[in-house]
Amino acid sequence: MNNKLSYLLVIAAPFLLGPILLSAGEDNKEVAQNETPSLHSEEITKVFMASQLKKTNRLFATGEVLLWKAQQEDLGFAVKSSSKTSIQNGKTKDPKFNWNWGFRVGFGYNIPHDNWDLAGSYTQFRTSTHTVDNASGAGAIFPTWQYSGTGYATQATAHWKMHLQLGDLELGRAIGVAKWLSIRPHIGVRAAWIYQKYDITYSGGTAVPSDTDDVSLRNNFWGIGARFGADSLWGLGKGFSIFSDGAFSLLSGFFNVHQNEHLENGGTTYINVTSHPNTLVTIFDLAMGFQYDRFFSHKKYHLGVKLGYEFNYLFDQNQFMRFISGSPGSFSTSNGDLSLMGVTLGFRFDF
């Protein structure tokens, strides 16, 4: 995890630190020129800022449609080989992750003090995948999650699904840094609920000659913690701009992990174990794309539309346990990371 975290910090640094340093520099400039109107005030900034609205109720609503693909590390459910006695030329079989739809909705208030705003949002995303693999010819499938035996199977089926919910509450301040650039540093709180279910079945061969071995895994996480970052708008003219957003979260929470393995017809149960690890979870959010803003009714209302690509990285979400056959009580966890990425289409309406 340390190498991945260092790598992502390098990528995220321009998103998180650049706008914050720019805002600090702008504040110092205003102090030094307190008797002269700022050259970079919102009155001449050419990108959208809520302070440009006139006679507004200071409320705004947001919504986004998400087309994302989730990928969970270390879910390999079998090794497919051309031999029944060796995996020398084998290939690990992983779930085939799919694109799915999600949404994000929010509501906010532009505080009548120094361009501050308070905003809350809720994100929901569900996805699932179903993968079936059969041994071919003289080959075999070697189970990777089976505790009950050491043989080979002729068929392996894996079904994984995930339900993600994020709740964010943040306090931000929009700053007109330059004529064609605005930034919005923000701090806040994030709560996360992430539910994973992974069901694997093995059948045939010497591993399960006359039955089906069912492996059922549950991996649920709940956490809450601090979130901070910065959003920026880089103006292109005529209402168009490029948005570039970044945020970092550190959540304190716990997992509820349950693992069961049993024969479908024989009724034999090999594993039935629960675990409740407490941990800190790190999350990175990065997004970039194009935005168009327009005012209506003499700047009483504003509508913004954006299209972009978003990347979310959640560390250590895979807490599934792999038990070692023949050594009761011995197991390992991979602490694999969960990533979500894809297209977002959203709007903001100020009224």
N, C-alpha and C positions, 0 to 999 in steps of 0.2 A: 504493500500500500504506500510506503514512504516514497518510492520512486514515482508512482503514479501521481501522488499528491504534489510532489515537487514539479512534475511536468505540467500539471494543470495550473499550478500557481503561476508558472512562467507565462502560460497562454492567457490566463485571466488577468494578469497584472495590468495590461493596458486598459482593460475594461473597468477595473475597479479603482486603481490608483490614479490613472491619468485624469479623469474628470474631477476627482477629489482634490488633487494638487492644483488643477486649474482654478477650482472654486476658491481655494485658499489664497491663491495669487490675486484673484479678482477682489476678494474682501480686503486684502492689504492695500491694493491700489485705491479702493474707495476711501479707506482711512486716510491715505496720504493726500487725496484730492477731495477732501470733504467739503470744500467750498466751490468745487466745480462739478457740474452734472457729469455723471459717468458717460463716457463715450459709448459704452457697451450696455446701456440700460435697455430694459424691455421695450421702450418706445421705438427704438430703431432696430431691434433684433428682427431678422427676417424669417426666423423659424418660430413655430408655435410655442407660446407660453400662455398659461391660463390668465396671467395678469393683464393680457391684452384685451380680455373680454370687458364689455361695458354693461352695467346694470344687470348683472347676472345673479342668480340665486346661489351661486358658488358650488353647485352640485354637478357631478359628472358620473356617467355610467360607462362601463367598458364590457366588451364581450369578444371572445375569440373562439374560432373553430380550429381544432387541432387534428392534423393528420400525422400521427407519430408511429414510430417503430421502436419497440422495446427490445432490449437484449440483456439477458442475465447470464453472467459468466458461470462456468463450471457446472453445466447441467448435462454433460455427456452421459447418455443412458446405456450405451453398449459399444463394443468394439466389433466391427464386422471384418471377418477374415475369410480368406480363400481356403483355409485349412481348419479341420476340426480339432487339431491338437496344438496349434500355435497361432500367435498373433503377430508373427514376424513381419508380415505384409498387411497388417490390419489397419483399419481406419476408424477413428472415433466417430460415433454418430451423435449429433446434437439436434435439439429441436430446431425446426425451421420457423423462425420468427416472422410474424406478419405485420402489415400496416393496418392500423385501426384508428377510429375516430374518437376524439375527446372534446372537451370544451373547458373554457375558463370564463367566469363572469365576475364582475367587480362593481364597486360603488365607492365614491369618494366625495370629499368636501375640500374646497379651496379655502384655507383659513385666511381671514383678512389680516394677515400679519406677515410681511416680508416674504411673500411668495411661498409660504409653507402650504402643504396639503397633507391630508390624512386619507389613506386609501386601503380598502380591504378587497381581497379576491379569493375565489374558490376555484380549484382546478380538479377535474375528474378525468381519469383515463382508464379504460379497460381494454385488455387484450388477451388473446389466447392462441394456442397453436396445438395442432394434432399431427403427430409423425408416426408412421408405421414403417418398419423395415423387416425384410425377410431374408433368410440365408439363401444364397444362390448356389446351385450345383452341389459340389462337394464341400462347400464352405459352411461357416457357422457364425452365430452371433454370441459373443461372450458378454454376459450381464456385468454391469459396473455397480449396480445398487443392490444386488442380491446378496443377502447374508446367509441364506439357507444352504447354498451349495457352491461347488467349484466347476461344474460342468458347462456345457454350451447349450444354447437354445436355438430354435429355428425361426422364432419370431419375437420381436420386441416392439412394444407400442408405448409412446410417451405423449402425455397430454399435460400442458402447462398453461396456467392462466394467472393473470395478475390484475389487481384492482388498486389503483393509486388515487389518493385524495390528498390535496394540499390546501391548507388555509393560511393566508398571509395577511398581516396587518402592518402597514408601514407608514412612517412619517418622512416626508421628503421636502426638499426645497429646490425650486427651479431657479436657475441662474443664467442670465444672458451673458455668456463669456465673450462672445464676439458677434459681429453682425450676422454671421451665418453659422453660429454654433451656440447651442444651449445644453446645459447639463442639469441633472437632477440627482444629487447624492441622496441616499435614503437609508434609514435604519428601521428595524422592526422585529416582529416575531413571526415565526413559522411553526405550524403544527403539521405533522405528516402521518398518514395512515396508509400502510402498504401491505396488501394481502397477496400472498403467493400460494398456489396449490399445484402440486406436481404429482401426477399419478403415472406409474410405469407398470407394465405387465410383461412377463416373460412366459413363453410356452414352447413345448416341444423339446427335442434333443435329450441330452442326458441330464440337463438342469431341472426340467419339469416334464418328464416323459408323458404323463397322463393327466395333467392338471394345468392350471394357470397360476403363476405366482404374482400376487398383487403387492406392489410397493406404493404406499400412500404417504405423501409428505406435505406438511403445512408449515408455512413460514410467514408469520404475521408480525409487523413492526408498528409501533406507535411511539412518537417522540415529539418534543416541543423544544424550541430554543431560539437563539438570536439569528437574525439575518441582516446583512448590510450589503450595499452595492451602489451602483450609479447607472442612470440612463442618460443617453446623449442623443441629440439631433444635429445632424450635419446638413445644412441647407444646400439645396440644388437650384432653387428658384421656382417661382410660380406655384408655390404651395407644396412642392415636392422636397423630400429630404431623405437622408439615410439615417436609420436609427441603429444604435449600437448599445446594448444593455448587458450588464453583468452583475451577478450577485453571488454571495457566499453565505452558507448557513451552517451552523453547528448545533445539532439537536441532541438533547439528552433523552434517552428512551429505553425501551426494552422490547425483546422479541418473545413471541410465544411460538415455540417450535414443537411440532408433534410428528412422530414417525411410526408407521405401522407396516408390517409385512406379514402376509398370510396367504395360504392356499385358498383359491376361490371355492373349490368343491370339497376339498379334504377337511377344511375347517382348522387346520393347524396354524397357529400364530407363532412367528419367529421373533418379531420385534414389536414392542408397543411402548414407546419412550416419549417423554415430554421434556422440554428444556425451556428455561426462561432467562436467557442472558441479558444483563443490563450493559449498555454501551453508549458511546458517543458516535454519532453518524454525521459525516461531512457531506454537503451537497453543493455542487457548482451549477449555476444557471448562466448560460450565455445565449444571446440572440442578436441577430442582425438582419436588416432588410430595408425595404422602401416604405415610406409613409407619405400620405397626402393629407393636408389640412386645409379646411375652408371655413370662413366665418359667414354667418347669416344675420340678417335683420339688424344691420348696423352694429355688428360685433356683439349682439346679445346672445348668440348661440354659436357653437362650434361643432363641426363634425370632422373627425380624423379617421382615415382608413389606412391599414398597414398590412403588408405581406412580407413574411420573412421566414427565416430558418432558425429553429431553436434547438439547443443542445443542453441536456440535463444529465449530470453524472452523480450517482449516489453510491458512496463507498460502503463495502462490507454488508451488502444486503442478503447475500446467500449464506444462511446459517444452517443449511441442511447438513445432517450428520451422515458420514459414511462409516458404518460399523465393520470391523475387521472380523471375518469369519474365523472361528476357532479360538478367538480371544475375547471372551465375554467382558464387556465394559470398555473395550478399546475402540475408539472412533477418532475420526478427523473431520475438520471443517475447512472449507476452502476460503471462506470470507470473500467470495466473489462479488464483484461490483455490478450494479445495475445501471444501464444507460438508456435514455430516451431521447430520440431525435426526430425531427421532421418539420413540416411546413405549418405555419400559423397564419391565419387570416382573421384580422380583428378590426374593431372600431372603438372610437371614443366619442361620446356625445356630452358636451357641456351645456348646461341650461340654468 
